[in-house]
Amino acid sequence: MSNEAGPAAAGEIAASLSTFAAQAIVYNLLASEALGLAPVDLVCMCLLQLHGPATPGWLAEMTGLSTGAVTGVVDRLERASYVTRARDPQDRRRVIVGPDLERFERDIQRHAPVPPPATLEFLRGYPAEQLSAIQRFAADLAAGSPGRSDSLSAEGNGQP
């Protein structure tokens, strides 16, 4: 299949993605402030929402933070009752951070000063073939390069 859209469409897509990224950053900054958290705390909650319980080491790897900095993140999230720490049943030296997604989502809905920049309701208007292309595009974008979609795989969240 040829790329019929060409460079102009690619530029428009890049501009739209940049606009959306800016809106998401502003939303996350406002939401973190409203919740009394640091912006990186929301990043870690997002990772826990996507991948489930994880080790602090995995969160450090995914965010580029030191393990000491992640300890501070987990401390803040635990004080806010958004996560709990539990001992790994297979290795008592290891800690698993588990999210309370219901509480977090409830507090975001209550305290976020503005609505999120987008919902996914608009995707209902696309046919299955286009949704498949959008899914592939989103996976490639999340992975950092085309054809690589394993960088934040659930299997790599530090769980046994």
C-alpha positions in Angstrom: 0.0 0.0 0.0 1.4 3.4 -1.0 1.5 6.4 1.3 -1.0 8.6 -0.7 -1.2 11.3 1.9 2.4 12.6 1.5 4.5 15.0 3.4 1.8 17.6 3.9 -0.5 15.2 5.7 2.4 13.9 7.8 3.1 17.5 8.8 -0.5 18.1 9.7 -0.5 14.8 11.8 2.6 15.9 13.6 1.1 19.4 14.4 -2.1 17.8 15.7 -0.1 15.4 17.9 2.0 18.3 19.2 -1.2 20.2 20.0 -2.7 17.2 21.8 0.5 16.5 23.7 0.6 20.2 24.9 -3.1 19.9 26.0 -2.3 16.6 27.8 0.7 18.1 29.6 -1.3 21.2 30.8 -4.1 18.9 31.9 -1.7 16.7 33.9 0.0 19.7 35.5 -3.3 21.1 36.6 -4.6 17.7 37.8 -1.4 17.0 39.7 -1.6 20.4 41.4 -5.3 19.9 42.2 -4.5 16.5 43.8 -1.5 17.8 45.7 0.9 15.5 43.8 3.9 16.0 41.6 3.4 15.6 37.9 5.7 12.6 37.8 3.3 11.0 40.4 0.6 11.1 37.7 3.0 9.5 35.2 3.5 6.6 37.6 -0.2 6.3 38.2 -0.7 6.2 34.4 1.8 3.3 34.1 0.1 1.5 36.9 -3.3 2.0 35.3 -2.0 0.6 32.0 0.1 -2.3 33.4 -1.2 -3.1 36.8 0.8 -3.7 39.9 4.5 -3.3 39.5 7.8 -3.1 41.3 9.4 0.2 42.1 12.4 -0.8 40.0 10.1 -1.2 37.0 8.6 2.2 37.6 12.2 3.7 37.8 13.1 2.0 34.5 10.0 3.2 32.7 10.3 6.8 34.0 14.1 7.2 34.0 13.9 8.2 37.7 16.3 6.8 40.2 15.0 4.1 42.6 15.3 6.7 45.4 13.1 9.2 43.5 10.6 6.4 42.9 10.5 5.7 46.6 9.4 9.4 47.1 6.7 9.0 44.3 5.4 5.8 45.9 5.4 7.5 49.4 3.3 10.4 48.1 0.9 8.1 46.2 0.6 5.9 49.3 -0.2 8.9 51.5 -2.9 9.9 49.1 -4.2 6.3 49.2 -3.7 5.8 45.5 -1.3 2.8 45.9 -0.4 0.2 48.5 2.8 -1.6 49.0 2.8 -5.4 49.4 5.5 -7.9 49.8 6.0 -10.2 46.8 4.9 -13.6 47.9 7.8 -15.2 45.9 10.5 -12.9 47.2 9.9 -11.1 50.5 12.7 -8.7 49.8 10.7 -7.3 46.8 7.8 -4.9 47.0 4.9 -4.7 44.6 3.1 -1.4 44.2 -0.6 -1.9 43.6 -2.9 1.0 42.4 -6.3 1.8 43.8 -7.7 2.9 40.4 -11.2 3.5 41.6 -10.1 6.0 44.2 -7.7 7.7 41.8 -10.3 8.0 39.0 -12.9 9.3 41.5 -10.5 12.0 42.8 -9.5 13.0 39.3 -13.1 13.4 38.3 -13.8 15.4 41.5 -10.8 17.6 41.6 -9.4 18.1 38.1 -9.9 21.7 37.3 -10.7 21.1 33.6 -12.0 18.2 31.6 -9.4 15.9 30.0 -8.2 17.1 26.5 -9.9 14.2 24.7 -12.1 11.2 25.2 -12.1 8.2 22.9 -15.8 8.5 22.0 -14.9 9.9 18.6 -13.3 6.5 17.6 -16.8 5.0 17.3 -17.2 6.8 14.0 -14.3 5.0 12.3 -14.7 1.7 10.4 -12.8 -1.4 11.6 -10.2 -1.1 8.9 -9.3 2.4 9.9 -9.3 1.5 13.6 -6.8 -1.2 12.9 -4.5 1.4 11.2 -5.0 3.8 14.1 -4.2 1.1 16.6 -1.0 0.2 14.7 -0.1 3.9 14.6 -0.7 4.4 18.3 1.3 1.3 19.2 4.2 2.4 17.1 4.0 5.9 18.6 4.0 4.5 22.1 6.9 2.2 21.3 9.0 5.0 20.0 9.6 3.7 16.6 7.6 1.8 13.9 7.4 -1.9 14.4 8.6 -1.9 18.1 5.7 -2.2 20.5 7.4 -4.0 23.5 9.0 -1.1 25.4 6.2 -0.9 28.0 4.9 -4.4 27.8 2.9 -5.7 30.7 5.3 -8.6 31.0 8.0 -6.2 31.9 6.4 -4.6 35.0 8.5 -6.4 37.5 5.9 -9.0 38.2 6.9 -12.7 38.4 
